[in-house]
Amino acid sequence: MFRHEFMQHAFQASFLIAVIAPLLGLFLVLRRQSLMADTLSHISLAGVALGMFLNINPTFTTLVVVVIAALIIEYVRSIYKTYSEVSIAVLMSAGLSIALVLMSLDQGSGTASVQQYLFGSIVTISQEQVYLLTALFVIVVVLFFLFRKPMYVLTFDEDTAYTAGLPVRLMSLLFNVITGVTIAVIMPIAGALLVSAIMILPAAIAMRLSKSFNWVMVMGVIVGLVGMFGGLTTSYEFGTPPGATITLIFILLFIISGGCIAIISKLRYRESRKS
């Protein structure tokens, strides 16, 4: 399997994504913004369609569109503080609608090209995309270690963070932008339909396996590596779509972890009853 250069690139990208996705995904889950990843992936399709329509590099237009969308999400969230999911619902619909309209206006090969971004394929990743992922990996990891504690406070208690003098609005805004950029970079590899699952599921599984914040981060990366490598290997062996196979592996891990925790809880309950 590793004799093929495309598989070498795929495993390199899988390692980078397996580290990046849980770091951002955990904060999304804790901030109750799990659907924001899905929203930004739909909006990314609008960026891709715009690039195809204007004959501009889709990566550039996608980055611009998701950054603007991240700013709008934070603005609308500040208006509807009690109903923060309103911004996500509105922008998800708007992003997909714009993408469909632009695709219909493009009479060329735009629709076929957009569908490549819709489903993605990690085995077709180029060396340039690996370099781009590596740069994103460095940025996300450095920012995580620099702002881990402030983000922890902001995530669990925004009022306390504001009282402590933290730039709450700026931090939240930058987090949305970084998440949007990450999704824009990962989307051609994982696909718009699956990128949110790859970001959220490792964090969700890790939260069931550990209660400590630091250990959840570690477990999230481990689960991400198992899911990405396992899905990629399974896809190679059986000839199934890589993105979909990776997602199914994550779902399988989620079910197994839930079942194991339920069994352990019942055994502990029985032991406590006996004692």
VEXDREN-2710 file (C-alpha; in Angstrom, 1 decimal):
% VEXDREN-2710
k/r/px/py/pz
1/MET/0.0/0.0/0.0
2/PHE/2.8/2.4/0.9
3/ARG/4.5/1.8/-2.4
4/HIS/2.0/4.1/-4.1
5/GLU/2.9/7.8/-3.8
6/PHE/-0.8/8.8/-3.6
7/MET/-1.2/6.6/-0.5
8/GLN/1.8/8.2/1.1
9/HIS/0.3/11.6/0.6
10/ALA/-3.0/10.3/1.9
11/PHE/-1.5/9.0/5.1
12/GLN/0.4/12.2/5.6
13/ALA/-2.8/14.2/5.2
14/SER/-4.6/11.8/7.5
15/PHE/-2.1/12.3/10.3
16/LEU/-2.3/16.1/10.0
17/ILE/-6.2/16.1/9.9
18/ALA/-6.3/13.6/12.8
19/VAL/-4.5/16.2/15.0
20/ILE/-6.2/19.4/13.8
21/ALA/-9.8/18.1/13.7
22/PRO/-10.1/17.1/17.4
23/LEU/-8.4/20.3/18.7
24/LEU/-11.0/22.5/17.0
25/GLY/-13.9/20.0/17.2
26/LEU/-13.8/19.8/21.0
27/PHE/-14.3/23.5/21.4
28/LEU/-17.1/23.4/18.9
29/VAL/-18.8/20.7/20.9
30/LEU/-18.3/22.4/24.2
31/ARG/-19.5/25.7/22.8
32/ARG/-22.6/23.9/21.4
33/GLN/-21.6/24.9/17.9
34/SER/-21.3/21.4/16.4
35/LEU/-23.4/22.4/13.5
36/MET/-21.1/25.3/12.7
37/ALA/-18.7/22.9/11.0
38/ASP/-21.5/21.6/8.8
39/THR/-22.6/25.2/8.1
40/LEU/-19.2/26.4/7.1
41/SER/-18.7/23.3/4.8
42/HIS/-22.0/24.2/3.0
43/ILE/-20.8/27.8/2.7
44/SER/-17.5/26.6/1.4
45/LEU/-19.4/25.0/-1.5
46/ALA/-20.6/28.5/-2.4
47/GLY/-17.0/29.7/-2.4
48/VAL/-16.0/26.8/-4.7
49/ALA/-19.0/27.5/-7.0
50/LEU/-18.0/31.2/-7.1
51/GLY/-14.4/30.4/-8.0
52/MET/-15.6/28.1/-10.9
53/PHE/-18.1/30.8/-12.1
54/LEU/-15.4/33.6/-12.1
55/ASN/-12.6/31.3/-13.4
56/ILE/-10.6/32.0/-10.2
57/ASN/-8.8/29.5/-8.1
58/PRO/-11.6/27.9/-5.9
59/THR/-9.3/27.6/-2.9
60/PHE/-8.8/31.4/-2.8
61/THR/-12.5/32.2/-3.2
62/THR/-13.5/29.6/-0.6
63/LEU/-11.1/31.0/2.0
64/VAL/-12.5/34.5/1.4
65/VAL/-16.1/33.3/1.6
66/VAL/-15.7/31.2/4.8
67/VAL/-13.8/34.1/6.5
68/ILE/-16.7/36.5/5.7
69/ALA/-19.2/33.8/6.8
70/ALA/-17.3/33.3/10.1
71/LEU/-17.6/37.1/10.8
72/ILE/-21.3/37.0/10.0
73/ILE/-21.9/34.0/12.3
74/GLU/-20.3/35.8/15.2
75/TYR/-22.2/39.0/14.5
76/VAL/-25.6/37.3/14.3
77/ARG/-24.7/35.2/17.4
78/SER/-24.1/38.4/19.4
79/ILE/-27.6/39.7/18.3
80/TYR/-29.4/36.4/19.1
81/LYS/-27.5/35.5/22.3
82/THR/-30.2/33.2/23.6
83/TYR/-30.8/31.6/20.2
84/SER/-27.3/31.4/18.8
85/GLU/-28.3/28.5/16.4
86/VAL/-30.3/31.0/14.3
87/SER/-27.1/32.3/12.6
88/ILE/-26.1/28.7/11.8
89/ALA/-29.5/27.8/10.3
90/VAL/-29.6/31.0/8.2
91/LEU/-26.1/30.8/6.8
92/MET/-26.3/27.1/6.1
93/SER/-29.4/27.7/3.9
94/ALA/-27.8/30.7/2.3
95/GLY/-24.5/29.0/1.5
96/LEU/-26.1/26.0/-0.1
97/SER/-28.6/28.2/-2.1
98/ILE/-25.9/30.4/-3.4
99/ALA/-23.8/27.4/-4.5
100/LEU/-26.8/25.8/-6.3
101/VAL/-27.6/29.1/-8.1
102/LEU/-24.0/29.6/-9.2
103/MET/-23.8/26.0/-10.4
104/SER/-26.9/26.5/-12.5
105/LEU/-25.5/29.7/-14.0
106/ASP/-22.3/28.0/-15.0
107/GLN/-22.9/26.1/-18.2
108/GLY/-19.4/24.7/-18.3
109/SER/-17.9/21.9/-16.2
110/GLY/-18.6/23.7/-13.0
111/THR/-21.1/21.3/-11.7
112/ALA/-18.8/18.3/-12.1
113/SER/-16.0/20.2/-10.5
114/VAL/-18.1/21.2/-7.5
115/GLN/-19.2/17.6/-7.0
116/GLN/-15.5/16.7/-6.5
117/TYR/-15.5/19.1/-3.6
118/LEU/-18.8/17.8/-2.4
119/PHE/-17.6/14.3/-1.8
120/GLY/-13.8/14.8/-1.8
121/SER/-11.1/12.2/-2.0
122/ILE/-8.1/12.0/0.2
123/VAL/-6.3/9.6/-2.2
124/THR/-6.2/12.3/-4.9
125/ILE/-4.4/14.8/-2.6
126/SER/-1.4/16.5/-4.1
127/GLN/1.9/17.4/-2.5
128/GLU/1.0/21.1/-2.5
129/GLN/-2.2/20.3/-0.5
130/VAL/0.0/18.3/2.0
131/TYR/2.2/21.4/2.4
132/LEU/-0.9/23.6/2.9
133/LEU/-2.2/21.2/5.5
134/THR/1.2/21.2/7.2
135/ALA/1.2/25.0/7.5
136/LEU/-2.4/24.8/8.9
137/PHE/-1.3/22.1/11.3
138/VAL/1.6/24.3/12.7
139/ILE/-0.7/27.3/13.0
140/VAL/-3.5/25.4/14.8
141/VAL/-1.1/23.6/17.2
142/VAL/0.8/26.7/18.1
143/LEU/-2.4/28.7/18.7
144/PHE/-3.8/25.9/20.8
145/PHE/-0.9/25.8/23.2
146/LEU/-0.7/29.6/23.4
147/PHE/-4.5/30.2/24.0
148/ARG/-5.6/26.9/25.6
149/LYS/-6.3/28.3/29.0
150/PRO/-8.1/31.5/27.8
151/MET/-10.2/29.4/25.4
152/TYR/-11.0/27.0/28.2
153/VAL/-12.4/29.9/30.3
154/LEU/-14.2/31.4/27.3
155/THR/-15.8/28.1/26.4
156/PHE/-17.2/27.2/29.8
157/ASP/-18.1/30.7/31.1
158/GLU/-18.1/33.6/28.7
159/ASP/-19.2/36.1/31.4
160/THR/-16.2/35.1/33.6
161/ALA/-13.9/35.5/30.7
162/TYR/-15.2/39.0/30.0
163/THR/-14.9/39.9/33.7
164/ALA/-11.3/38.6/33.7
165/GLY/-10.5/41.1/30.9
166/LEU/-10.2/38.6/28.1
167/PRO/-11.1/39.9/24.6
168/VAL/-14.2/37.7/24.4
169/ARG/-15.5/39.0/21.1
170/LEU/-12.1/38.9/19.3
171/MET/-11.3/35.4/20.6
172/SER/-14.6/34.0/19.5
173/LEU/-14.3/35.7/16.1
174/LEU/-10.7/34.4/15.5
175/PHE/-11.8/30.9/16.5
176/ASN/-14.6/31.0/14.0
177/VAL/-12.2/32.2/11.3
178/ILE/-9.7/29.5/12.0
179/THR/-12.4/26.9/12.0
180/GLY/-13.6/28.2/8.6
181/VAL/-10.1/28.2/7.1
182/THR/-9.5/24.7/8.4
183/ILE/-12.8/23.4/6.9
184/ALA/-11.9/25.2/3.6
185/VAL/-8.6/23.4/3.5
186/ILE/-9.9/20.0/4.5
187/MET/-13.0/20.1/2.4
188/PRO/-11.4/19.1/-1.0
189/ILE/-9.8/16.1/0.8
190/ALA/-12.7/14.9/3.0
191/GLY/-15.7/16.4/1.1
192/ALA/-18.2/19.0/2.2
193/LEU/-20.7/16.3/3.3
194/LEU/-18.2/14.6/5.6
195/VAL/-15.8/17.2/6.9
196/SER/-18.1/18.1/9.9
197/ALA/-18.2/14.4/11.0
198/ILE/-14.4/14.1/10.9
199/MET/-14.2/17.2/13.1
200/ILE/-16.9/16.5/15.6
201/LEU/-16.9/12.7/16.1
202/PRO/-13.4/12.2/17.5
203/ALA/-14.1/14.9/20.1
204/ALA/-17.5/13.4/20.9
205/ILE/-15.9/9.9/21.4
206/ALA/-13.1/11.3/23.5
207/MET/-15.6/13.1/25.8
208/ARG/-17.2/9.8/26.6
209/LEU/-13.9/8.1/27.3
210/SER/-12.4/10.8/29.6
211/LYS/-13.6/13.6/31.9
212/SER/-10.4/15.6/32.1
213/PHE/-10.0/18.4/29.6
214/ASN/-6.4/17.6/28.8
215/TRP/-7.0/13.9/28.5
216/VAL/-10.0/14.5/26.2
217/MET/-7.7/16.3/23.9
218/VAL/-5.2/13.5/23.9
219/MET/-7.9/10.9/23.5
220/GLY/-9.4/12.9/20.7
221/VAL/-6.1/12.9/18.7
222/ILE/-5.7/9.1/19.3
223/VAL/-9.3/8.4/18.2
224/GLY/-8.7/10.7/15.2
225/LEU/-5.5/8.7/14.2
226/VAL/-7.3/5.4/14.6
227/GLY/-10.3/6.5/12.6
228/MET/-8.3/8.2/9.8
229/PHE/-5.7/5.4/9.4
230/GLY/-8.3/2.6/9.8
231/GLY/-10.7/4.2/7.4
232/LEU/-8.0/4.8/4.8
233/THR/-6.6/1.3/5.1
234/THR/-10.1/-0.2/4.8
235/SER/-10.9/2.0/1.8
236/TYR/-7.7/0.8/0.1
237/GLU/-8.4/-2.9/0.8
238/PHE/-12.1/-2.9/-0.2
239/GLY/-12.1/-0.1/-2.8
240/THR/-14.7/2.0/-1.0
241/PRO/-14.9/5.8/-1.0
242/PRO/-12.2/7.1/1.5
243/GLY/-14.2/9.9/3.1
244/ALA/-17.3/7.8/3.6
245/THR/-15.2/4.9/4.9
246/ILE/-13.4/7.1/7.4
247/THR/-16.7/8.5/8.6
248/LEU/-18.2/5.0/9.1
249/ILE/-15.2/4.0/11.1
250/PHE/-15.7/7.0/13.4
251/ILE/-19.3/6.1/13.8
252/LEU/-18.4/2.5/14.6
253/LEU/-15.9/3.7/17.2
254/PHE/-18.7/6.0/18.7
255/ILE/-21.1/3.0/19.0
256/ILE/-18.4/0.7/20.5
257/SER/-17.3/3.3/23.0
258/GLY/-20.9/3.9/24.0
259/GLY/-21.5/0.2/24.4
260/CYS/-18.4/-0.4/26.5
261/ILE/-19.2/2.6/28.8
262/ALA/-22.8/1.3/29.3
263/ILE/-21.5/-2.2/30.2
264/ILE/-18.9/-0.8/32.6
265/SER/-21.5/1.4/34.2
266/LYS/-23.9/-1.6/34.7
267/LEU/-21.1/-3.7/36.2
268/ARG/-20.1/-1.0/38.6
269/TYR/-23.8/-0.5/39.6
270/ARG/-24.1/-4.2/40.3
271/GLU/-21.0/-4.2/42.4
272/SER/-22.2/-1.2/44.4
273/ARG/-25.5/-2.9/45.0
274/LYS/-23.8/-6.0/46.3
275/SER/-21.5/-4.0/48.6
END
